[in-house]
Amino acid sequence: MRYYGERGAWTTLSYQFALERGGSGFFRNKVVFIGQEPEETASSAPPEQDRFRTPYTRWNGKEVGGVELHVTAYLNLMQDDWLRRVSGRGEMGLLALAGLLLGGSLCLMRRLVACGIAIVVFGGVMLVAVCLSFYTNHWFDWMTIVGGQLPVALS
């Protein structure tokens, strides 16, 4: 799923506010999800079942309720925000090109230079993969290049 930040891309309302505004047409032509945020519990209390970690939990320590996952999945579907894999031909061509370039060039270099270039290639391929998925919602199996082809070509 593509997450929309720590606070999400939606408006959160309390039940009290929703009941006060409900009759005025406030919710007309809107999609409404009903749920709650997980409560902070003491260590002796039984754990709440509706608690889920997100990519932001590592930094802010906050877990979310299941309704937020449903809202995020809904927004992903409505905005075509899911990841798409590069076509089979495109990925095979990319892997073949990387194998030819790495295998054909690293073996001709001195060991120290080849190691330096391998580190630069590792960072470059990783950066391209992250930018590709972030800006275009496309992904490819970049670990095959940096975790498989690059070490074999280097050795």
Backbone as a chain_set.jsonl record, in Angstrom:
{"seq": "MRYYGERGAWTTLSYQFALERGGSGFFRNKVVFIGQEPEETASSAPPEQDRFRTPYTRWNGKEVGGVELHVTAYLNLMQDDWLRRVSGRGEMGLLALAGLLLGGSLCLMRRLVACGIAIVVFGGVMLVAVCLSFYTNHWFDWMTIVGGQLPVALS", "coords": {"N": [[0.835, -1.18, 0.0], [0.366, 2.266, -0.587], [1.201, 4.739, 1.569], [-0.124, 7.739, 3.015], [1.267, 9.595, 4.582], [1.937, 10.495, 8.04], [-0.36, 11.517, 9.236], [-2.309, 10.934, 7.436], [-4.476, 11.327, 4.521], [-7.011, 12.283, 4.926], [-10.012, 13.456, 6.565], [-10.549, 13.433, 10.005], [-13.107, 12.87, 12.282], [-14.783, 13.324, 15.415], [-17.203, 11.182, 17.085], [-19.168, 12.704, 18.354], [-19.097, 15.182, 16.991], [-19.839, 14.269, 14.482], [-22.447, 13.383, 14.937], [-23.677, 15.802, 15.569], [-23.438, 17.225, 13.136], [-24.607, 15.531, 11.336], [-27.335, 15.669, 10.411], [-27.413, 17.889, 8.75], [-26.694, 17.551, 6.108], [-24.018, 17.362, 5.811], [-22.506, 15.093, 5.308], [-23.175, 14.395, 2.751], [-22.683, 12.938, -0.42], [-20.174, 11.868, 0.249], [-17.689, 9.541, 1.266], [-17.785, 7.518, 4.057], [-15.991, 6.238, 6.744], [-16.128, 4.302, 9.625], [-14.671, 4.031, 12.742], [-12.11, 3.56, 15.243], [-9.255, 5.021, 16.89], [-6.496, 3.162, 18.156], [-6.311, 2.636, 21.675], [-4.024, 3.849, 24.121], [-2.534, 1.527, 26.134], [-1.88, 0.22, 29.403], [0.959, -1.756, 30.452], [0.083, -3.981, 31.875], [-2.486, -4.412, 31.058], [-4.706, -6.272, 28.881], [-3.675, -6.799, 25.475], [-4.84, -4.701, 22.829], [-6.776, -5.742, 20.06], [-7.193, -4.476, 17.623], [-4.901, -3.09, 16.377], [-2.327, -1.857, 14.448], [0.811, -1.769, 12.774], [2.507, 0.754, 10.916], [4.541, 2.1, 8.217], [5.416, 4.413, 9.482], [5.435, 3.931, 12.172], [7.829, 3.153, 13.305], [9.221, 5.556, 13.684], [7.479, 7.361, 15.006], [6.226, 5.819, 16.919], [3.538, 5.278, 17.015], [0.731, 3.26, 16.643], [-1.87, 2.236, 14.372], [-5.456, 2.049, 13.913], [-7.552, -0.505, 12.466], [-9.371, 0.681, 10.715], [-8.021, 2.817, 9.569], [-6.244, 1.53, 7.888], [-8.044, 0.436, 6.09], [-9.108, 2.788, 4.967], [-6.803, 3.815, 3.766], [-6.257, 1.781, 1.868], [-8.576, 2.034, 0.329], [-8.275, 4.658, -0.697], [-5.956, 4.218, -2.191], [-6.985, 2.561, -4.201], [-8.933, 4.25, -5.377], [-7.389, 6.351, -6.366], [-5.617, 5.216, -8.106], [-3.146, 4.403, -6.975], [-1.405, 2.236, -6.618], [1.429, 0.006, -6.662], [3.016, -0.86, -9.706], [4.338, -3.503, -11.544], [7.231, -3.538, -13.609], [7.025, -4.383, -17.065], [7.296, -7.829, -18.191], [9.062, -8.256, -20.38], [10.472, -5.85, -20.356], [11.712, -5.979, -17.838], [13.278, -8.295, -18.09], [14.939, -7.491, -20.191], [16.259, -5.374, -18.931], [17.604, -6.758, -16.87], [19.238, -8.42, -18.436], [20.784, -6.508, -19.803], [22.051, -5.26, -17.624], [23.517, -7.442, -16.638], [25.237, -7.98, -18.807], [26.667, -5.523, -18.997], [27.794, -5.26, -16.392], [29.139, -7.741, -16.031], [30.812, -7.697, -18.244], [32.385, -5.453, -17.869], [33.418, -5.115, -15.205], [35.176, -7.218, -14.851], [37.387, -6.502, -16.311], [38.707, -4.552, -14.963], [40.941, -3.225, -12.441], [41.156, -4.627, -9.146], [40.568, -2.899, -6.887], [39.506, -0.606, -8.12], [37.315, -1.784, -9.401], [35.841, -2.582, -7.162], [35.179, -0.074, -6.09], [33.629, 0.983, -8.182], [31.578, -0.893, -8.136], [30.351, -0.29, -5.704], [29.362, 2.264, -6.261], [27.618, 1.611, -8.366], [25.818, -0.013, -6.961], [24.625, 1.891, -5.191], [23.564, 3.629, -7.136], [21.734, 2.032, -8.629], [19.949, 1.362, -6.595], [18.986, 3.923, -5.886], [17.754, 4.706, -8.306], [15.731, 2.758, -8.428], [14.202, 3.379, -6.137], [13.381, 6.02, -6.724], [11.966, 5.521, -9.082], [9.796, 3.952, -8.159], [8.654, 5.758, -6.354], [7.983, 8.105, -7.846], [6.698, 7.185, -10.179], [5.171, 4.97, -9.589], [6.03, 2.467, -10.398], [7.844, -0.599, -10.193], [10.769, -2.695, -10.049], [12.722, -5.707, -9.972], [15.213, -4.935, -8.397], [17.036, -5.93, -6.597], [17.992, -8.288, -7.629], [19.884, -7.423, -9.41], [21.756, -5.924, -7.794], [22.224, -7.649, -5.667], [22.733, -10.102, -6.743], [23.766, -10.228, -9.538], [25.747, -8.194, -9.47], [27.61, -8.921, -7.299], [28.51, -11.403, -8.351], [29.636, -10.642, -10.805], [31.636, -9.009, -9.813], [33.213, -10.801, -8.398]], "CA": [[0.0, 0.0, 0.0], [1.038, 3.563, -0.55], [0.701, 5.49, 2.713], [-0.242, 9.163, 2.73], [1.839, 10.381, 5.665], [1.595, 10.1, 9.4], [-1.712, 11.945, 9.58], [-3.24, 10.496, 6.406], [-4.991, 12.344, 3.601], [-8.445, 12.313, 5.149], [-10.459, 14.207, 7.734], [-11.007, 12.605, 11.111], [-14.089, 13.554, 13.118], [-15.263, 12.567, 16.571], [-18.603, 10.78, 16.974], [-19.996, 13.819, 18.808], [-19.187, 16.134, 15.885], [-20.586, 13.629, 13.399], [-23.869, 13.386, 15.299], [-24.165, 17.181, 15.483], [-23.464, 17.639, 11.73], [-25.21, 14.493, 10.501], [-28.609, 16.032, 9.791], [-27.315, 19.085, 7.907], [-26.192, 17.223, 4.78], [-22.558, 17.469, 5.847], [-21.915, 13.867, 4.778], [-23.733, 14.114, 1.434], [-21.699, 12.645, -1.467], [-18.883, 11.566, 0.842], [-17.504, 8.178, 1.745], [-17.552, 7.597, 5.499], [-15.481, 5.049, 7.418], [-16.331, 4.45, 11.057], [-13.744, 3.232, 13.526], [-11.449, 4.33, 16.29], [-7.813, 4.866, 17.037], [-6.19, 2.292, 19.3], [-6.037, 3.324, 22.926], [-2.767, 3.534, 24.783], [-2.847, 0.662, 27.261], [-0.782, -0.081, 30.32], [1.581, -3.039, 30.134], [-0.634, -5.076, 32.523], [-3.78, -4.6, 30.41], [-4.618, -7.146, 27.704], [-3.426, -6.008, 24.26], [-5.967, -4.443, 21.945], [-6.628, -6.521, 18.831], [-7.279, -3.609, 16.449], [-3.681, -2.275, 16.375], [-1.472, -2.255, 13.341], [1.987, -0.936, 12.555], [2.664, 1.326, 9.581], [5.945, 2.501, 8.043], [5.735, 5.539, 10.357], [5.456, 3.487, 13.568], [9.217, 3.103, 13.778], [9.677, 6.88, 14.082], [6.613, 8.056, 15.959], [5.764, 4.88, 17.932], [2.077, 5.233, 17.003], [0.066, 2.247, 15.839], [-3.153, 2.725, 13.87], [-6.56, 1.109, 13.919], [-7.834, -1.144, 11.185], [-10.11, 1.564, 9.822], [-7.065, 3.621, 8.804], [-5.738, 0.683, 6.809], [-9.109, 0.357, 5.086], [-9.16, 4.083, 4.278], [-5.614, 3.897, 2.912], [-6.475, 0.884, 0.731], [-9.627, 2.643, -0.498], [-7.671, 5.771, -1.436], [-5.059, 3.626, -3.194], [-7.808, 2.094, -5.332], [-9.607, 5.372, -6.029], [-6.424, 7.24, -6.995], [-4.664, 4.396, -8.873], [-1.874, 4.598, -6.287], [-0.726, 0.997, -6.269], [2.665, -0.21, -7.41], [2.901, -1.697, -10.897], [5.62, -4.095, -11.895], [7.678, -3.308, -14.977], [6.63, -5.524, -17.897], [8.235, -8.949, -18.211], [10.106, -8.0, -21.376], [11.295, -4.739, -19.876], [12.541, -6.428, -16.726], [14.288, -9.23, -18.618], [15.909, -6.68, -20.932], [17.056, -4.645, -17.949], [18.499, -7.716, -16.222], [20.241, -8.85, -19.414], [21.685, -5.383, -20.026], [22.882, -5.097, -16.422], [24.451, -8.561, -16.593], [26.268, -7.78, -19.822], [27.516, -4.385, -18.643], [28.572, -5.538, -15.185], [30.041, -8.868, -16.283], [31.805, -7.347, -19.255], [33.253, -4.332, -17.52], [34.114, -5.25, -13.918], [36.265, -8.2, -14.935], [38.513, -5.887, -16.996], [39.277, -3.503, -14.125], [41.698, -3.632, -11.257], [40.277, -5.028, -8.056], [40.154, -1.754, -6.085], [38.641, 0.215, -8.974], [36.076, -2.534, -9.594], [35.073, -2.492, -5.906], [34.634, 1.282, -6.016], [32.547, 1.103, -9.166], [30.476, -1.735, -7.658], [29.647, 0.467, -4.664], [28.624, 3.327, -6.948], [26.511, 0.958, -9.086], [24.845, -0.412, -5.937], [23.876, 3.081, -4.794], [22.817, 4.158, -8.277], [20.587, 1.169, -8.939], [19.001, 1.512, -5.5], [18.373, 5.243, -6.015], [16.851, 4.665, -9.462], [14.568, 1.943, -8.071], [13.378, 4.128, -5.19], [12.765, 7.128, -7.458], [10.99, 4.967, -10.018], [8.571, 3.57, -7.445], [8.051, 6.921, -5.706], [7.44, 9.075, -8.789], [5.894, 6.619, -11.262], [4.46, 3.792, -9.081], [6.537, 1.249, -11.031], [8.962, -1.207, -9.478], [11.393, -3.838, -10.689], [13.496, -6.525, -9.043], [16.549, -4.354, -8.395], [17.935, -6.726, -5.756], [18.647, -9.28, -8.472], [21.064, -6.779, -9.978], [22.773, -5.56, -6.798], [22.485, -8.74, -4.751], [23.095, -11.305, -7.485], [24.645, -9.987, -10.68], [26.895, -7.362, -9.104], [28.656, -9.69, -6.609], [29.082, -12.421, -9.223], [30.516, -9.951, -11.749], [32.797, -8.513, -9.058], [34.107, -11.914, -8.03]], "C": [[0.877, 1.24, 0.0], [0.391, 4.353, 0.582], [0.783, 6.976, 2.426], [0.26, 10.031, 3.884], [1.347, 9.925, 7.024], [0.152, 10.426, 9.752], [-2.74, 11.514, 8.543], [-3.712, 11.651, 5.549], [-6.497, 12.475, 3.733], [-8.736, 13.116, 6.408], [-10.982, 13.246, 8.782], [-11.943, 13.431, 11.98], [-14.457, 12.684, 14.305], [-16.729, 12.193, 16.344], [-19.527, 11.931, 17.352], [-20.189, 14.834, 17.686], [-20.016, 15.549, 14.747], [-22.071, 13.624, 13.702], [-24.453, 14.79, 15.214], [-24.339, 17.616, 14.031], [-24.256, 16.697, 10.832], [-26.476, 14.901, 9.781], [-28.523, 17.176, 8.809], [-26.81, 18.804, 6.498], [-24.68, 17.297, 4.686], [-21.889, 16.264, 5.185], [-22.449, 13.501, 3.395], [-22.607, 13.968, 0.408], [-20.29, 12.452, -0.923], [-18.862, 10.1, 1.254], [-17.103, 8.281, 3.21], [-17.08, 6.24, 5.998], [-15.616, 5.287, 8.909], [-15.401, 3.5, 11.79], [-13.101, 4.1, 14.573], [-9.955, 4.098, 16.249], [-7.553, 3.935, 18.212], [-5.86, 3.114, 20.538], [-4.667, 2.921, 23.442], [-3.102, 2.72, 26.019], [-1.626, 0.47, 28.135], [-0.25, -1.467, 30.009], [0.84, -4.209, 30.769], [-1.983, -5.353, 31.877], [-3.63, -5.553, 29.227], [-4.455, -6.318, 26.434], [-4.694, -5.864, 23.418], [-5.725, -5.149, 20.617], [-6.579, -5.644, 17.575], [-6.135, -2.595, 16.456], [-2.77, -2.768, 15.27], [-0.328, -1.259, 13.192], [1.988, -0.449, 11.107], [4.143, 1.646, 9.387], [6.361, 3.643, 8.969], [5.852, 5.127, 11.823], [6.866, 3.464, 14.129], [9.681, 4.467, 14.304], [8.788, 7.532, 15.127], [6.049, 7.134, 17.041], [4.264, 4.689, 17.95], [1.579, 4.115, 16.091], [-1.303, 2.775, 15.437], [-4.207, 1.626, 13.979], [-6.807, 0.555, 12.524], [-8.569, -0.251, 10.212], [-9.157, 2.423, 8.998], [-6.437, 2.816, 7.671], [-6.777, 0.551, 5.702], [-9.221, 1.652, 4.29], [-7.984, 4.22, 3.313], [-5.774, 3.009, 1.685], [-7.529, 1.451, -0.216], [-9.053, 3.786, -1.328], [-6.694, 5.275, -2.493], [-5.84, 3.195, -4.427], [-8.434, 3.261, -6.091], [-8.634, 6.265, -6.804], [-5.391, 6.497, -7.839], [-3.256, 4.508, -8.286], [-1.195, 3.294, -5.896], [0.535, 0.865, -7.111], [2.408, -1.155, -8.579], [4.282, -2.235, -11.234], [5.954, -3.766, -13.346], [7.344, -4.551, -15.788], [7.714, -6.605, -17.9], [9.38, -8.743, -19.184], [11.039, -6.894, -20.925], [12.23, -5.169, -18.756], [13.621, -7.396, -17.197], [15.352, -8.487, -19.411], [16.83, -5.907, -19.998], [18.056, -5.562, -17.248], [19.595, -8.19, -17.181], [21.26, -7.742, -19.672], [22.618, -5.178, -18.828], [23.916, -6.214, -16.327], [25.579, -8.405, -17.591], [27.224, -6.654, -19.447], [28.393, -4.685, -17.429], [29.589, -6.646, -15.425], [31.138, -8.538, -17.265], [32.762, -6.257, -18.842], [34.036, -4.539, -16.226], [35.283, -6.23, -13.99], [37.51, -7.621, -15.611], [39.252, -4.86, -16.136], [40.134, -4.086, -13.009], [40.732, -3.829, -10.098], [39.736, -3.835, -7.266], [39.21, -0.84, -6.863], [37.3, -0.476, -9.165], [35.204, -2.494, -8.334], [34.446, -1.114, -5.75], [33.474, 1.474, -6.97], [31.341, 0.265, -8.738], [29.679, -1.011, -6.572], [28.808, 1.579, -5.284], [27.426, 2.746, -7.695], [25.422, 0.537, -8.106], [23.975, 0.778, -5.532], [23.027, 3.641, -5.917], [21.585, 3.342, -8.607], [19.523, 1.306, -7.854], [18.274, 2.853, -5.605], [17.387, 5.292, -7.182], [15.589, 3.879, -9.121], [13.64, 2.688, -7.117], [12.672, 5.28, -5.891], [11.699, 6.641, -8.427], [9.696, 4.598, -9.297], [7.891, 4.783, -6.821], [7.349, 7.837, -6.709], [6.53, 8.468, -9.852], [5.042, 5.431, -10.841], [4.851, 2.509, -9.804], [7.704, 0.705, -10.198], [9.521, -2.348, -10.307], [12.273, -4.524, -9.653], [14.947, -6.076, -9.042], [17.519, -5.153, -7.545], [18.605, -7.846, -6.547], [19.932, -8.702, -9.063], [22.126, -6.569, -8.896], [23.107, -6.691, -5.835], [22.927, -10.033, -5.437], [24.123, -11.046, -8.573], [25.901, -9.211, -10.292], [27.964, -8.152, -8.333], [29.298, -10.757, -7.494], [30.027, -11.773, -10.224], [31.777, -9.448, -11.053], [33.769, -9.644, -8.711], [34.792, -12.478, -9.258]], "O": [[1.989, 1.239, 0.528], [-0.813, 4.608, 0.563], [1.655, 7.424, 1.681], [-0.289, 11.106, 4.125], [0.458, 9.081, 7.135], [-0.488, 9.68, 10.493], [-3.937, 11.711, 8.753], [-3.392, 12.809, 5.814], [-7.186, 12.75, 2.75], [-7.844, 13.414, 7.202], [-11.768, 12.349, 8.477], [-11.616, 14.553, 12.367], [-14.445, 11.456, 14.215], [-17.413, 12.802, 15.521], [-20.57, 12.111, 16.724], [-21.305, 15.296, 17.449], [-20.805, 16.257, 14.122], [-22.88, 13.841, 12.8], [-25.61, 14.952, 14.825], [-25.303, 18.316, 13.721], [-24.544, 17.035, 9.684], [-26.674, 14.507, 8.632], [-29.488, 17.421, 8.085], [-26.524, 19.746, 5.758], [-24.125, 17.294, 3.587], [-20.83, 16.399, 4.573], [-22.194, 12.396, 2.915], [-21.685, 14.782, 0.375], [-19.317, 12.835, -1.573], [-19.899, 9.507, 1.55], [-16.196, 9.034, 3.563], [-17.696, 5.215, 5.708], [-15.258, 6.356, 9.405], [-15.352, 2.307, 11.49], [-13.5, 5.247, 14.771], [-9.46, 3.132, 15.668], [-8.324, 3.927, 19.171], [-5.211, 4.157, 20.453], [-4.21, 1.799, 23.227], [-3.873, 3.17, 26.867], [-0.488, 0.548, 27.671], [-0.934, -2.268, 29.371], [0.941, -5.33, 30.27], [-2.573, -6.407, 32.112], [-2.556, -5.639, 28.633], [-5.04, -5.24, 26.327], [-5.503, -6.787, 23.314], [-4.605, -5.155, 20.106], [-5.983, -6.036, 16.572], [-6.368, -1.388, 16.53], [-2.481, -3.961, 15.174], [-0.484, -0.066, 13.451], [1.533, -1.145, 10.199], [4.928, 1.473, 10.319], [7.554, 3.822, 9.216], [6.33, 5.915, 12.64], [7.067, 3.732, 15.314], [10.448, 4.529, 15.264], [9.287, 8.188, 16.041], [5.447, 7.623, 17.997], [3.753, 3.995, 18.828], [1.956, 4.034, 14.922], [-1.839, 3.669, 16.092], [-3.891, 0.444, 14.116], [-6.319, 1.095, 11.531], [-8.413, -0.402, 9.0], [-9.452, 2.729, 7.843], [-6.133, 3.365, 6.612], [-6.436, 0.554, 4.519], [-9.409, 1.618, 3.073], [-8.147, 4.681, 2.183], [-5.46, 3.435, 0.574], [-7.382, 1.354, -1.435], [-9.314, 3.875, -2.527], [-6.611, 5.852, -3.577], [-5.413, 3.431, -5.558], [-8.46, 3.254, -7.322], [-9.023, 6.873, -7.801], [-4.391, 7.087, -8.246], [-2.287, 4.689, -9.024], [-0.463, 3.268, -4.907], [0.686, 1.526, -8.138], [1.669, -2.131, -8.449], [5.27, -1.502, -11.21], [5.071, -3.722, -14.202], [7.374, -5.661, -15.256], [8.887, -6.33, -17.647], [10.535, -9.019, -18.86], [12.255, -6.989, -21.093], [13.396, -4.775, -18.724], [14.762, -7.317, -16.742], [16.536, -8.811, -19.319], [18.031, -5.799, -20.244], [19.214, -5.193, -17.054], [20.749, -8.344, -16.779], [22.46, -8.006, -19.75], [23.817, -4.954, -18.994], [25.067, -5.962, -15.973], [26.74, -8.663, -17.272], [28.441, -6.801, -19.562], [29.59, -4.398, -17.435], [30.759, -6.512, -15.068], [32.26, -9.031, -17.147], [33.849, -6.144, -19.408], [35.209, -4.172, -16.159], [36.267, -6.08, -13.265], [38.59, -8.2, -15.493], [40.302, -4.356, -16.535], [40.056, -5.272, -12.687], [39.636, -3.269, -10.077], [38.534, -3.779, -7.004], [38.22, -0.356, -6.313], [36.256, 0.173, -9.1], [33.981, -2.385, -8.423], [33.298, -1.003, -5.321], [32.454, 2.06, -6.608], [30.2, 0.674, -8.957], [28.453, -1.117, -6.535], [27.669, 1.804, -4.873], [26.338, 3.322, -7.664], [24.236, 0.71, -8.385], [22.747, 0.689, -5.53], [21.9, 4.08, -5.689], [20.511, 3.896, -8.838], [18.331, 1.36, -8.156], [17.057, 2.903, -5.428], [16.303, 5.861, -7.053], [14.489, 4.292, -9.487], [12.42, 2.635, -7.274], [11.479, 5.494, -5.673], [10.653, 7.271, -8.576], [8.609, 4.907, -9.787], [6.662, 4.831, -6.765], [6.237, 8.297, -6.449], [5.668, 9.168, -10.383], [4.262, 4.925, -11.647], [4.074, 1.555, -9.82], [8.45, 1.466, -9.582], [8.833, -2.901, -11.165], [12.531, -3.974, -8.583], [15.812, -6.743, -9.611], [18.728, -5.06, -7.757], [19.682, -8.305, -6.168], [20.937, -9.401, -9.198], [23.271, -6.99, -9.064], [24.185, -6.685, -5.241], [23.435, -10.946, -4.786], [25.228, -11.587, -8.53], [26.999, -9.541, -10.741], [29.139, -8.06, -8.688], [30.502, -10.992, -7.4], [31.113, -12.298, -10.471], [32.86, -9.461, -11.637], [34.986, -9.462, -8.73], [35.58, -13.417, -9.15]]}, "num_chains": 1, "name": "protein.A"}
